[in-house]
Amino acid sequence: MRSRLFTGLTLLLLALPLGGCDALLAPSDRPATALDFPEPDRPVARVVSNQFADEDARDEREEARIVMDLADIKPGMTVADIGAGGGYYTVRLAERVGEEGRVLAQDIDWEALERLGQRVERERLENISIKPGREDDPQLPPDSFDRIFLVHMYHEVTEPYAFLWRMWPALTAEGEIIVVETDRPVGSHGLPHALLFCEFEAVGYTLIEYIERPDIKGYFARFGKGEARTEPEAIEPCSAV
């Protein structure tokens, strides 16, 4: 049943373009669909580029291999790559999960998705689908993913509580969210790990593992579903202080 969700290459150009990295969201910029959720008590910089670093440099330090090994990515899995950008993780995940697996690449930058679509077609990667998301909703099909990857992008999510809340149904019963971030002050294109833990736990997720990994220029964390998802009105925002 899940495989039908990923038939062919789906590219919908419905995403919103983003501004400069120094622009911080004002309250009036919040989407109406996020107003039931608390605002994050931290500045959120808008993304300038979806390319975290040169792919060759990342491969030299074996970043993708290390992260996929830590995340226990196996053939046949179904994985979402959120904030996929140019597809560094997308194409490597596709190779790892193999012909029986599926990868859904998602981004809110339609130009990035166009480029990624061209790359997928050029490299004939038939187990990849592409779909846009929204800043407060990854727009993922329910009960579909063994792993959801958020690599060097979560600090740019402008509506983290709505985003995480709406991501919950997409995980399978044993599914996990994989986060790679840089432990930097908020607003500096990174996120302190304690704040990451707090925001996930506020929505109802449980921390499974946390590892500091200088070799991938950040830390690795994975989360699973807790006993219950917190209702939007009951979510208590975390303090960045």
Secondary structure, DSSP 8 states (H G I E B T S, - for coil): -GGGGG-S------------TT-B--GGGS-GGGTTS---BS--B--S-S--S-HHHHHHTTHHHHHHHHTT--TT-EEEEET-TT-HHHHHHHHHH-TT-EEEEEES-HHHHHHHHHHHHHHT-TTEEEEE-BTTB----TT-EEEEEEES-GGG-SSHHHHHHHHGGGEEEEEEEEEEE----TTSSS--HHHHHHHHHHHTEEEEEEEEEGGGTEEEEEEEE-SS---GGG----B--
